[in-house]
Amino acid sequence: MKIDRKKYLLARARACKSHKDLLDIGLSRGTITRINAGDANVLPETVGRIAKLFGCDVADLVDTDDM
C-alpha cells in the first residue's frame, strides 16, 4: 500500500506524534524515512499500526488512487 505523504503528515500533526513514537511501535528508520520522502509502499499491517498510533482510519493515510 502506498502512504500519501500529505495525508500522513496531517494525521501525524493532528495526533501530535513524533519520529520516536513511530520507532516505539516498531517501524524502522528506513521505513519512516521513505514515508517522509513520499516514496513509501508498505505492508498493510504497517499502515494499520501507524493508523492505530495516530487514532485514525487506514483510509486516512493511503493514496486511494493507487489501489
CHARMM internal coordinates of N, CA and C (Angstrom, degrees):
IC EDIT
DIST 1 N 1 CA 1.4497
DIST 1 CA 1 C 1.5272
ANGL 1 N 1 CA 1 C 107.61
DIST 1 C 2 N 1.3124
ANGL 1 CA 1 C 2 N 114.97
DIHE 1 N 1 CA 1 C 2 N 143.50
DIST 2 N 2 CA 1.4659
ANGL 1 C 2 N 2 CA 119.03
DIHE 1 CA 1 C 2 N 2 CA 179.37
DIST 2 CA 2 C 1.5291
ANGL 2 N 2 CA 2 C 109.08
DIHE 1 C 2 N 2 CA 2 C -100.56
DIST 2 C 3 N 1.3159
ANGL 2 CA 2 C 3 N 115.43
DIHE 2 N 2 CA 2 C 3 N 125.85
DIST 3 N 3 CA 1.4619
ANGL 2 C 3 N 3 CA 121.14
DIHE 2 CA 2 C 3 N 3 CA 177.07
DIST 3 CA 3 C 1.5226
ANGL 3 N 3 CA 3 C 108.42
DIHE 2 C 3 N 3 CA 3 C -83.82
DIST 3 C 4 N 1.3200
ANGL 3 CA 3 C 4 N 115.94
DIHE 3 N 3 CA 3 C 4 N 130.28
DIST 4 N 4 CA 1.4568
ANGL 3 C 4 N 4 CA 121.69
DIHE 3 CA 3 C 4 N 4 CA 176.07
DIST 4 CA 4 C 1.5250
ANGL 4 N 4 CA 4 C 107.71
DIHE 3 C 4 N 4 CA 4 C -78.40
DIST 4 C 5 N 1.3138
ANGL 4 CA 4 C 5 N 117.10
DIHE 4 N 4 CA 4 C 5 N 118.95
DIST 5 N 5 CA 1.4705
ANGL 4 C 5 N 5 CA 122.18
DIHE 4 CA 4 C 5 N 5 CA -174.20
DIST 5 CA 5 C 1.5241
ANGL 5 N 5 CA 5 C 112.05
DIHE 4 C 5 N 5 CA 5 C -58.63
DIST 5 C 6 N 1.3227
ANGL 5 CA 5 C 6 N 117.57
DIHE 5 N 5 CA 5 C 6 N -44.87
DIST 6 N 6 CA 1.4655
ANGL 5 C 6 N 6 CA 120.31
DIHE 5 CA 5 C 6 N 6 CA -178.56
DIST 6 CA 6 C 1.5221
ANGL 6 N 6 CA 6 C 111.70
DIHE 5 C 6 N 6 CA 6 C -65.20
DIST 6 C 7 N 1.3356
ANGL 6 CA 6 C 7 N 116.37
DIHE 6 N 6 CA 6 C 7 N -42.86
DIST 7 N 7 CA 1.4678
ANGL 6 C 7 N 7 CA 119.98
DIHE 6 CA 6 C 7 N 7 CA 178.28
DIST 7 CA 7 C 1.5272
ANGL 7 N 7 CA 7 C 110.45
DIHE 6 C 7 N 7 CA 7 C -63.94
DIST 7 C 8 N 1.3297
ANGL 7 CA 7 C 8 N 115.41
DIHE 7 N 7 CA 7 C 8 N -41.49
DIST 8 N 8 CA 1.4612
ANGL 7 C 8 N 8 CA 121.38
DIHE 7 CA 7 C 8 N 8 CA 179.69
DIST 8 CA 8 C 1.5336
ANGL 8 N 8 CA 8 C 111.07
DIHE 7 C 8 N 8 CA 8 C -61.00
DIST 8 C 9 N 1.3387
ANGL 8 CA 8 C 9 N 116.29
DIHE 8 N 8 CA 8 C 9 N -48.82
DIST 9 N 9 CA 1.4617
ANGL 8 C 9 N 9 CA 119.71
DIHE 8 CA 8 C 9 N 9 CA -178.64
DIST 9 CA 9 C 1.5266
ANGL 9 N 9 CA 9 C 111.59
DIHE 8 C 9 N 9 CA 9 C -64.37
DIST 9 C 10 N 1.3181
ANGL 9 CA 9 C 10 N 117.14
DIHE 9 N 9 CA 9 C 10 N -38.11
DIST 10 N 10 CA 1.4636
ANGL 9 C 10 N 10 CA 120.94
DIHE 9 CA 9 C 10 N 10 CA 177.69
DIST 10 CA 10 C 1.5288
ANGL 10 N 10 CA 10 C 110.57
DIHE 9 C 10 N 10 CA 10 C -64.59
DIST 10 C 11 N 1.3268
ANGL 10 CA 10 C 11 N 117.44
DIHE 10 N 10 CA 10 C 11 N -46.35
DIST 11 N 11 CA 1.4639
ANGL 10 C 11 N 11 CA 121.01
DIHE 10 CA 10 C 11 N 11 CA 179.41
DIST 11 CA 11 C 1.5261
ANGL 11 N 11 CA 11 C 111.19
DIHE 10 C 11 N 11 CA 11 C -64.60
DIST 11 C 12 N 1.3209
ANGL 11 CA 11 C 12 N 116.67
DIHE 11 N 11 CA 11 C 12 N -39.07
DIST 12 N 12 CA 1.4717
ANGL 11 C 12 N 12 CA 120.97
DIHE 11 CA 11 C 12 N 12 CA 178.62
DIST 12 CA 12 C 1.5213
ANGL 12 N 12 CA 12 C 110.49
DIHE 11 C 12 N 12 CA 12 C -64.37
DIST 12 C 13 N 1.3279
ANGL 12 CA 12 C 13 N 116.91
DIHE 12 N 12 CA 12 C 13 N -41.88
DIST 13 N 13 CA 1.4643
ANGL 12 C 13 N 13 CA 120.61
DIHE 12 CA 12 C 13 N 13 CA 178.66
DIST 13 CA 13 C 1.5314
ANGL 13 N 13 CA 13 C 110.78
DIHE 12 C 13 N 13 CA 13 C -65.40
DIST 13 C 14 N 1.3199
ANGL 13 CA 13 C 14 N 116.53
DIHE 13 N 13 CA 13 C 14 N -43.47
DIST 14 N 14 CA 1.4736
ANGL 13 C 14 N 14 CA 119.85
DIHE 13 CA 13 C 14 N 14 CA 178.94
DIST 14 CA 14 C 1.5263
ANGL 14 N 14 CA 14 C 111.72
DIHE 13 C 14 N 14 CA 14 C -60.81
DIST 14 C 15 N 1.3253
ANGL 14 CA 14 C 15 N 115.73
DIHE 14 N 14 CA 14 C 15 N -37.04
DIST 15 N 15 CA 1.4649
ANGL 14 C 15 N 15 CA 120.39
DIHE 14 CA 14 C 15 N 15 CA -178.10
DIST 15 CA 15 C 1.5284
ANGL 15 N 15 CA 15 C 112.47
DIHE 14 C 15 N 15 CA 15 C -84.99
DIST 15 C 16 N 1.3369
ANGL 15 CA 15 C 16 N 116.91
DIHE 15 N 15 CA 15 C 16 N -6.88
DIST 16 N 16 CA 1.4701
ANGL 15 C 16 N 16 CA 122.00
DIHE 15 CA 15 C 16 N 16 CA -178.16
DIST 16 CA 16 C 1.5275
ANGL 16 N 16 CA 16 C 111.53
DIHE 15 C 16 N 16 CA 16 C 55.20
DIST 16 C 17 N 1.3274
ANGL 16 CA 16 C 17 N 116.49
DIHE 16 N 16 CA 16 C 17 N 46.52
DIST 17 N 17 CA 1.4601
ANGL 16 C 17 N 17 CA 121.55
DIHE 16 CA 16 C 17 N 17 CA -178.83
DIST 17 CA 17 C 1.5174
ANGL 17 N 17 CA 17 C 110.53
DIHE 16 C 17 N 17 CA 17 C -105.98
DIST 17 C 18 N 1.3169
ANGL 17 CA 17 C 18 N 115.15
DIHE 17 N 17 CA 17 C 18 N 144.79
DIST 18 N 18 CA 1.4629
ANGL 17 C 18 N 18 CA 121.48
DIHE 17 CA 17 C 18 N 18 CA -176.44
DIST 18 CA 18 C 1.5300
ANGL 18 N 18 CA 18 C 110.90
DIHE 17 C 18 N 18 CA 18 C -106.76
DIST 18 C 19 N 1.3125
ANGL 18 CA 18 C 19 N 114.28
DIHE 18 N 18 CA 18 C 19 N 173.90
DIST 19 N 19 CA 1.4611
ANGL 18 C 19 N 19 CA 122.50
DIHE 18 CA 18 C 19 N 19 CA 174.24
DIST 19 CA 19 C 1.5365
ANGL 19 N 19 CA 19 C 109.44
DIHE 18 C 19 N 19 CA 19 C -55.41
DIST 19 C 20 N 1.3070
ANGL 19 CA 19 C 20 N 116.63
DIHE 19 N 19 CA 19 C 20 N -41.65
DIST 20 N 20 CA 1.4668
ANGL 19 C 20 N 20 CA 121.17
DIHE 19 CA 19 C 20 N 20 CA 179.96
DIST 20 CA 20 C 1.5274
ANGL 20 N 20 CA 20 C 111.76
DIHE 19 C 20 N 20 CA 20 C -62.49
DIST 20 C 21 N 1.3302
ANGL 20 CA 20 C 21 N 117.20
DIHE 20 N 20 CA 20 C 21 N -38.52
DIST 21 N 21 CA 1.4686
ANGL 20 C 21 N 21 CA 120.25
DIHE 20 CA 20 C 21 N 21 CA 177.74
DIST 21 CA 21 C 1.5294
ANGL 21 N 21 CA 21 C 111.18
DIHE 20 C 21 N 21 CA 21 C -60.51
DIST 21 C 22 N 1.3261
ANGL 21 CA 21 C 22 N 116.41
DIHE 21 N 21 CA 21 C 22 N -37.64
DIST 22 N 22 CA 1.4630
ANGL 21 C 22 N 22 CA 120.54
DIHE 21 CA 21 C 22 N 22 CA 177.99
DIST 22 CA 22 C 1.5216
ANGL 22 N 22 CA 22 C 111.09
DIHE 21 C 22 N 22 CA 22 C -69.13
DIST 22 C 23 N 1.3216
ANGL 22 CA 22 C 23 N 116.70
DIHE 22 N 22 CA 22 C 23 N -39.13
DIST 23 N 23 CA 1.4668
ANGL 22 C 23 N 23 CA 119.89
DIHE 22 CA 22 C 23 N 23 CA 175.56
DIST 23 CA 23 C 1.5279
ANGL 23 N 23 CA 23 C 110.72
DIHE 22 C 23 N 23 CA 23 C -63.36
DIST 23 C 24 N 1.3228
ANGL 23 CA 23 C 24 N 116.49
DIHE 23 N 23 CA 23 C 24 N -37.36
DIST 24 N 24 CA 1.4716
ANGL 23 C 24 N 24 CA 121.43
DIHE 23 CA 23 C 24 N 24 CA -177.86
DIST 24 CA 24 C 1.5250
ANGL 24 N 24 CA 24 C 113.02
DIHE 23 C 24 N 24 CA 24 C -65.17
DIST 24 C 25 N 1.3481
ANGL 24 CA 24 C 25 N 118.21
DIHE 24 N 24 CA 24 C 25 N -25.01
DIST 25 N 25 CA 1.4637
ANGL 24 C 25 N 25 CA 119.36
DIHE 24 CA 24 C 25 N 25 CA 177.82
DIST 25 CA 25 C 1.5287
ANGL 25 N 25 CA 25 C 111.81
DIHE 24 C 25 N 25 CA 25 C -92.41
DIST 25 C 26 N 1.3462
ANGL 25 CA 25 C 26 N 115.71
DIHE 25 N 25 CA 25 C 26 N 6.47
DIST 26 N 26 CA 1.4517
ANGL 25 C 26 N 26 CA 120.31
DIHE 25 CA 25 C 26 N 26 CA 172.62
DIST 26 CA 26 C 1.5126
ANGL 26 N 26 CA 26 C 116.27
DIHE 25 C 26 N 26 CA 26 C 99.03
DIST 26 C 27 N 1.3270
ANGL 26 CA 26 C 27 N 118.57
DIHE 26 N 26 CA 26 C 27 N 8.44
DIST 27 N 27 CA 1.4559
ANGL 26 C 27 N 27 CA 119.71
DIHE 26 CA 26 C 27 N 27 CA 175.73
DIST 27 CA 27 C 1.5199
ANGL 27 N 27 CA 27 C 109.25
DIHE 26 C 27 N 27 CA 27 C -74.75
DIST 27 C 28 N 1.3184
ANGL 27 CA 27 C 28 N 115.85
DIHE 27 N 27 CA 27 C 28 N 142.31
DIST 28 N 28 CA 1.4593
ANGL 27 C 28 N 28 CA 119.52
DIHE 27 CA 27 C 28 N 28 CA 178.30
DIST 28 CA 28 C 1.5263
ANGL 28 N 28 CA 28 C 109.58
DIHE 27 C 28 N 28 CA 28 C -80.59
DIST 28 C 29 N 1.3061
ANGL 28 CA 28 C 29 N 115.14
DIHE 28 N 28 CA 28 C 29 N 158.31
DIST 29 N 29 CA 1.4734
ANGL 28 C 29 N 29 CA 119.87
DIHE 28 CA 28 C 29 N 29 CA 176.89
DIST 29 CA 29 C 1.5248
ANGL 29 N 29 CA 29 C 110.59
DIHE 28 C 29 N 29 CA 29 C -59.69
DIST 29 C 30 N 1.3110
ANGL 29 CA 29 C 30 N 116.52
DIHE 29 N 29 CA 29 C 30 N -36.52
DIST 30 N 30 CA 1.4587
ANGL 29 C 30 N 30 CA 120.96
DIHE 29 CA 29 C 30 N 30 CA 179.38
DIST 30 CA 30 C 1.5223
ANGL 30 N 30 CA 30 C 112.36
DIHE 29 C 30 N 30 CA 30 C -63.33
DIST 30 C 31 N 1.3223
ANGL 30 CA 30 C 31 N 116.04
DIHE 30 N 30 CA 30 C 31 N -43.29
DIST 31 N 31 CA 1.4635
ANGL 30 C 31 N 31 CA 120.04
DIHE 30 CA 30 C 31 N 31 CA 178.44
DIST 31 CA 31 C 1.5178
ANGL 31 N 31 CA 31 C 110.73
DIHE 30 C 31 N 31 CA 31 C -63.98
DIST 31 C 32 N 1.3164
ANGL 31 CA 31 C 32 N 116.76
DIHE 31 N 31 CA 31 C 32 N -44.07
DIST 32 N 32 CA 1.4641
ANGL 31 C 32 N 32 CA 120.97
DIHE 31 CA 31 C 32 N 32 CA 179.34
DIST 32 CA 32 C 1.5211
ANGL 32 N 32 CA 32 C 110.31
DIHE 31 C 32 N 32 CA 32 C -62.63
DIST 32 C 33 N 1.3229
ANGL 32 CA 32 C 33 N 117.04
DIHE 32 N 32 CA 32 C 33 N -41.14
DIST 33 N 33 CA 1.4604
ANGL 32 C 33 N 33 CA 121.35
DIHE 32 CA 32 C 33 N 33 CA 178.69
DIST 33 CA 33 C 1.5274
ANGL 33 N 33 CA 33 C 110.94
DIHE 32 C 33 N 33 CA 33 C -62.67
DIST 33 C 34 N 1.3447
ANGL 33 CA 33 C 34 N 116.89
DIHE 33 N 33 CA 33 C 34 N -43.76
DIST 34 N 34 CA 1.4632
ANGL 33 C 34 N 34 CA 120.38
DIHE 33 CA 33 C 34 N 34 CA 179.60
DIST 34 CA 34 C 1.5289
ANGL 34 N 34 CA 34 C 111.29
DIHE 33 C 34 N 34 CA 34 C -64.97
DIST 34 C 35 N 1.3217
ANGL 34 CA 34 C 35 N 117.47
DIHE 34 N 34 CA 34 C 35 N -39.01
DIST 35 N 35 CA 1.4659
ANGL 34 C 35 N 35 CA 120.96
DIHE 34 CA 34 C 35 N 35 CA 177.83
DIST 35 CA 35 C 1.5231
ANGL 35 N 35 CA 35 C 109.59
DIHE 34 C 35 N 35 CA 35 C -63.37
DIST 35 C 36 N 1.3218
ANGL 35 CA 35 C 36 N 117.04
DIHE 35 N 35 CA 35 C 36 N -47.57
DIST 36 N 36 CA 1.4630
ANGL 35 C 36 N 36 CA 120.93
DIHE 35 CA 35 C 36 N 36 CA -179.53
DIST 36 CA 36 C 1.5265
ANGL 36 N 36 CA 36 C 112.69
DIHE 35 C 36 N 36 CA 36 C -63.80
DIST 36 C 37 N 1.3284
ANGL 36 CA 36 C 37 N 116.87
DIHE 36 N 36 CA 36 C 37 N -28.51
DIST 37 N 37 CA 1.4624
ANGL 36 C 37 N 37 CA 121.48
DIHE 36 CA 36 C 37 N 37 CA 179.04
DIST 37 CA 37 C 1.5279
ANGL 37 N 37 CA 37 C 111.84
DIHE 36 C 37 N 37 CA 37 C -82.16
DIST 37 C 38 N 1.3295
ANGL 37 CA 37 C 38 N 116.16
DIHE 37 N 37 CA 37 C 38 N -10.97
DIST 38 N 38 CA 1.4556
ANGL 37 C 38 N 38 CA 119.80
DIHE 37 CA 37 C 38 N 38 CA -179.65
DIST 38 CA 38 C 1.5105
ANGL 38 N 38 CA 38 C 113.84
DIHE 37 C 38 N 38 CA 38 C 83.62
DIST 38 C 39 N 1.3183
ANGL 38 CA 38 C 39 N 116.65
DIHE 38 N 38 CA 38 C 39 N 19.10
DIST 39 N 39 CA 1.4548
ANGL 38 C 39 N 39 CA 121.92
DIHE 38 CA 38 C 39 N 39 CA -178.32
DIST 39 CA 39 C 1.5236
ANGL 39 N 39 CA 39 C 109.74
DIHE 38 C 39 N 39 CA 39 C -125.96
DIST 39 C 40 N 1.3305
ANGL 39 CA 39 C 40 N 115.90
DIHE 39 N 39 CA 39 C 40 N 58.95
DIST 40 N 40 CA 1.4537
ANGL 39 C 40 N 40 CA 118.03
DIHE 39 CA 39 C 40 N 40 CA -171.62
DIST 40 CA 40 C 1.5151
ANGL 40 N 40 CA 40 C 112.98
DIHE 39 C 40 N 40 CA 40 C -122.25
DIST 40 C 41 N 1.3062
ANGL 40 CA 40 C 41 N 115.46
DIHE 40 N 40 CA 40 C 41 N 103.34
DIST 41 N 41 CA 1.4541
ANGL 40 C 41 N 41 CA 121.29
DIHE 40 CA 40 C 41 N 41 CA 165.43
DIST 41 CA 41 C 1.5172
ANGL 41 N 41 CA 41 C 105.06
DIHE 40 C 41 N 41 CA 41 C -99.62
DIST 41 C 42 N 1.3212
ANGL 41 CA 41 C 42 N 115.65
DIHE 41 N 41 CA 41 C 42 N 116.16
DIST 42 N 42 CA 1.4582
ANGL 41 C 42 N 42 CA 120.35
DIHE 41 CA 41 C 42 N 42 CA -175.45
DIST 42 CA 42 C 1.5157
ANGL 42 N 42 CA 42 C 109.84
DIHE 41 C 42 N 42 CA 42 C -127.43
DIST 42 C 43 N 1.3155
ANGL 42 CA 42 C 43 N 115.38
DIHE 42 N 42 CA 42 C 43 N 164.65
DIST 43 N 43 CA 1.4614
ANGL 42 C 43 N 43 CA 121.39
DIHE 42 CA 42 C 43 N 43 CA 177.92
DIST 43 CA 43 C 1.5268
ANGL 43 N 43 CA 43 C 110.13
DIHE 42 C 43 N 43 CA 43 C -67.03
DIST 43 C 44 N 1.3302
ANGL 43 CA 43 C 44 N 116.72
DIHE 43 N 43 CA 43 C 44 N 149.03
DIST 44 N 44 CA 1.4619
ANGL 43 C 44 N 44 CA 119.86
DIHE 43 CA 43 C 44 N 44 CA 178.80
DIST 44 CA 44 C 1.5272
ANGL 44 N 44 CA 44 C 113.50
DIHE 43 C 44 N 44 CA 44 C -55.74
DIST 44 C 45 N 1.3278
ANGL 44 CA 44 C 45 N 116.97
DIHE 44 N 44 CA 44 C 45 N -37.27
DIST 45 N 45 CA 1.4643
ANGL 44 C 45 N 45 CA 119.07
DIHE 44 CA 44 C 45 N 45 CA -179.65
DIST 45 CA 45 C 1.5265
ANGL 45 N 45 CA 45 C 111.63
DIHE 44 C 45 N 45 CA 45 C -67.77
DIST 45 C 46 N 1.3241
ANGL 45 CA 45 C 46 N 117.12
DIHE 45 N 45 CA 45 C 46 N -29.06
DIST 46 N 46 CA 1.4605
ANGL 45 C 46 N 46 CA 120.59
DIHE 45 CA 45 C 46 N 46 CA 176.46
DIST 46 CA 46 C 1.5239
ANGL 46 N 46 CA 46 C 110.19
DIHE 45 C 46 N 46 CA 46 C -67.80
DIST 46 C 47 N 1.3275
ANGL 46 CA 46 C 47 N 116.25
DIHE 46 N 46 CA 46 C 47 N -44.36
DIST 47 N 47 CA 1.4712
ANGL 46 C 47 N 47 CA 120.01
DIHE 46 CA 46 C 47 N 47 CA 176.98
DIST 47 CA 47 C 1.5245
ANGL 47 N 47 CA 47 C 109.25
DIHE 46 C 47 N 47 CA 47 C -61.32
DIST 47 C 48 N 1.3158
ANGL 47 CA 47 C 48 N 117.03
DIHE 47 N 47 CA 47 C 48 N -39.76
DIST 48 N 48 CA 1.4642
ANGL 47 C 48 N 48 CA 121.20
DIHE 47 CA 47 C 48 N 48 CA 178.38
DIST 48 CA 48 C 1.5203
ANGL 48 N 48 CA 48 C 112.69
DIHE 47 C 48 N 48 CA 48 C -62.12
DIST 48 C 49 N 1.3222
ANGL 48 CA 48 C 49 N 116.50
DIHE 48 N 48 CA 48 C 49 N -41.14
DIST 49 N 49 CA 1.4719
ANGL 48 C 49 N 49 CA 119.92
DIHE 48 CA 48 C 49 N 49 CA 178.88
DIST 49 CA 49 C 1.5191
ANGL 49 N 49 CA 49 C 111.09
DIHE 48 C 49 N 49 CA 49 C -66.16
DIST 49 C 50 N 1.3395
ANGL 49 CA 49 C 50 N 116.45
DIHE 49 N 49 CA 49 C 50 N -39.80
DIST 50 N 50 CA 1.4614
ANGL 49 C 50 N 50 CA 120.01
DIHE 49 CA 49 C 50 N 50 CA 178.51
DIST 50 CA 50 C 1.5260
ANGL 50 N 50 CA 50 C 110.10
DIHE 49 C 50 N 50 CA 50 C -66.08
DIST 50 C 51 N 1.3232
ANGL 50 CA 50 C 51 N 116.77
DIHE 50 N 50 CA 50 C 51 N -45.54
DIST 51 N 51 CA 1.4651
ANGL 50 C 51 N 51 CA 120.77
DIHE 50 CA 50 C 51 N 51 CA 179.75
DIST 51 CA 51 C 1.5222
ANGL 51 N 51 CA 51 C 110.62
DIHE 50 C 51 N 51 CA 51 C -60.36
DIST 51 C 52 N 1.3065
ANGL 51 CA 51 C 52 N 117.08
DIHE 51 N 51 CA 51 C 52 N -40.92
DIST 52 N 52 CA 1.4706
ANGL 51 C 52 N 52 CA 121.01
DIHE 51 CA 51 C 52 N 52 CA 178.45
DIST 52 CA 52 C 1.5246
ANGL 52 N 52 CA 52 C 110.55
DIHE 51 C 52 N 52 CA 52 C -62.77
DIST 52 C 53 N 1.3284
ANGL 52 CA 52 C 53 N 117.05
DIHE 52 N 52 CA 52 C 53 N -44.24
DIST 53 N 53 CA 1.4627
ANGL 52 C 53 N 53 CA 121.22
DIHE 52 CA 52 C 53 N 53 CA 178.33
DIST 53 CA 53 C 1.5270
ANGL 53 N 53 CA 53 C 110.98
DIHE 52 C 53 N 53 CA 53 C -60.99
DIST 53 C 54 N 1.3283
ANGL 53 CA 53 C 54 N 116.36
DIHE 53 N 53 CA 53 C 54 N -41.34
DIST 54 N 54 CA 1.4601
ANGL 53 C 54 N 54 CA 121.28
DIHE 53 CA 53 C 54 N 54 CA -178.08
DIST 54 CA 54 C 1.5242
ANGL 54 N 54 CA 54 C 112.91
DIHE 53 C 54 N 54 CA 54 C -80.98
DIST 54 C 55 N 1.3261
ANGL 54 CA 54 C 55 N 117.60
DIHE 54 N 54 CA 54 C 55 N -12.01
DIST 55 N 55 CA 1.4605
ANGL 54 C 55 N 55 CA 120.85
DIHE 54 CA 54 C 55 N 55 CA -179.00
DIST 55 CA 55 C 1.5249
ANGL 55 N 55 CA 55 C 112.45
DIHE 54 C 55 N 55 CA 55 C 71.18
DIST 55 C 56 N 1.3359
ANGL 55 CA 55 C 56 N 115.60
DIHE 55 N 55 CA 55 C 56 N 36.65
DIST 56 N 56 CA 1.4581
ANGL 55 C 56 N 56 CA 119.43
DIHE 55 CA 55 C 56 N 56 CA -179.86
DIST 56 CA 56 C 1.5250
ANGL 56 N 56 CA 56 C 109.28
DIHE 55 C 56 N 56 CA 56 C -132.22
DIST 56 C 57 N 1.3123
ANGL 56 CA 56 C 57 N 116.34
DIHE 56 N 56 CA 56 C 57 N 177.70
DIST 57 N 57 CA 1.4480
ANGL 56 C 57 N 57 CA 122.35
DIHE 56 CA 56 C 57 N 57 CA 177.90
DIST 57 CA 57 C 1.5290
ANGL 57 N 57 CA 57 C 109.45
DIHE 56 C 57 N 57 CA 57 C -86.98
DIST 57 C 58 N 1.3118
ANGL 57 CA 57 C 58 N 116.55
DIHE 57 N 57 CA 57 C 58 N 150.57
DIST 58 N 58 CA 1.4614
ANGL 57 C 58 N 58 CA 121.35
DIHE 57 CA 57 C 58 N 58 CA 178.16
DIST 58 CA 58 C 1.5343
ANGL 58 N 58 CA 58 C 110.42
DIHE 57 C 58 N 58 CA 58 C -55.19
DIST 58 C 59 N 1.3103
ANGL 58 CA 58 C 59 N 117.28
DIHE 58 N 58 CA 58 C 59 N -38.97
DIST 59 N 59 CA 1.4705
ANGL 58 C 59 N 59 CA 121.27
DIHE 58 CA 58 C 59 N 59 CA -179.52
DIST 59 CA 59 C 1.5175
ANGL 59 N 59 CA 59 C 112.32
DIHE 58 C 59 N 59 CA 59 C -61.13
DIST 59 C 60 N 1.3289
ANGL 59 CA 59 C 60 N 117.17
DIHE 59 N 59 CA 59 C 60 N -21.79
DIST 60 N 60 CA 1.4603
ANGL 59 C 60 N 60 CA 120.93
DIHE 59 CA 59 C 60 N 60 CA 177.98
DIST 60 CA 60 C 1.5273
ANGL 60 N 60 CA 60 C 112.59
DIHE 59 C 60 N 60 CA 60 C -74.51
DIST 60 C 61 N 1.3345
ANGL 60 CA 60 C 61 N 117.14
DIHE 60 N 60 CA 60 C 61 N -9.13
DIST 61 N 61 CA 1.4619
ANGL 60 C 61 N 61 CA 120.79
DIHE 60 CA 60 C 61 N 61 CA -175.69
DIST 61 CA 61 C 1.5188
ANGL 61 N 61 CA 61 C 114.56
DIHE 60 C 61 N 61 CA 61 C -114.90
DIST 61 C 62 N 1.3228
ANGL 61 CA 61 C 62 N 117.07
DIHE 61 N 61 CA 61 C 62 N -24.96
DIST 62 N 62 CA 1.4603
ANGL 61 C 62 N 62 CA 119.25
DIHE 61 CA 61 C 62 N 62 CA -171.76
DIST 62 CA 62 C 1.5190
ANGL 62 N 62 CA 62 C 112.92
DIHE 61 C 62 N 62 CA 62 C -92.97
DIST 62 C 63 N 1.3217
ANGL 62 CA 62 C 63 N 113.50
DIHE 62 N 62 CA 62 C 63 N 155.42
DIST 63 N 63 CA 1.4538
ANGL 62 C 63 N 63 CA 121.51
DIHE 62 CA 62 C 63 N 63 CA 175.04
DIST 63 CA 63 C 1.5214
ANGL 63 N 63 CA 63 C 106.76
DIHE 62 C 63 N 63 CA 63 C -81.39
DIST 63 C 64 N 1.3269
ANGL 63 CA 63 C 64 N 117.37
DIHE 63 N 63 CA 63 C 64 N 101.87
DIST 64 N 64 CA 1.4576
ANGL 63 C 64 N 64 CA 121.51
DIHE 63 CA 63 C 64 N 64 CA -175.22
DIST 64 CA 64 C 1.5256
ANGL 64 N 64 CA 64 C 112.18
DIHE 63 C 64 N 64 CA 64 C -70.79
DIST 64 C 65 N 1.3274
ANGL 64 CA 64 C 65 N 118.71
DIHE 64 N 64 CA 64 C 65 N -19.07
DIST 65 N 65 CA 1.4590
ANGL 64 C 65 N 65 CA 121.64
DIHE 64 CA 64 C 65 N 65 CA 176.53
DIST 65 CA 65 C 1.5170
ANGL 65 N 65 CA 65 C 111.31
DIHE 64 C 65 N 65 CA 65 C -70.86
DIST 65 C 66 N 1.3199
ANGL 65 CA 65 C 66 N 116.89
DIHE 65 N 65 CA 65 C 66 N -21.49
DIST 66 N 66 CA 1.4621
ANGL 65 C 66 N 66 CA 122.95
DIHE 65 CA 65 C 66 N 66 CA -176.99
DIST 66 CA 66 C 1.5195
ANGL 66 N 66 CA 66 C 112.05
DIHE 65 C 66 N 66 CA 66 C -87.60
DIST 66 C 67 N 1.3014
ANGL 66 CA 66 C 67 N 118.60
DIHE 66 N 66 CA 66 C 67 N -5.55
DIST 67 N 67 CA 1.4705
ANGL 66 C 67 N 67 CA 121.44
DIHE 66 CA 66 C 67 N 67 CA -174.96
DIST 67 CA 67 C 1.5045
ANGL 67 N 67 CA 67 C 111.49
DIHE 66 C 67 N 67 CA 67 C -89.20
END
COOR INIT
IC SEED 1 N 1 CA 1 C
IC BUILD
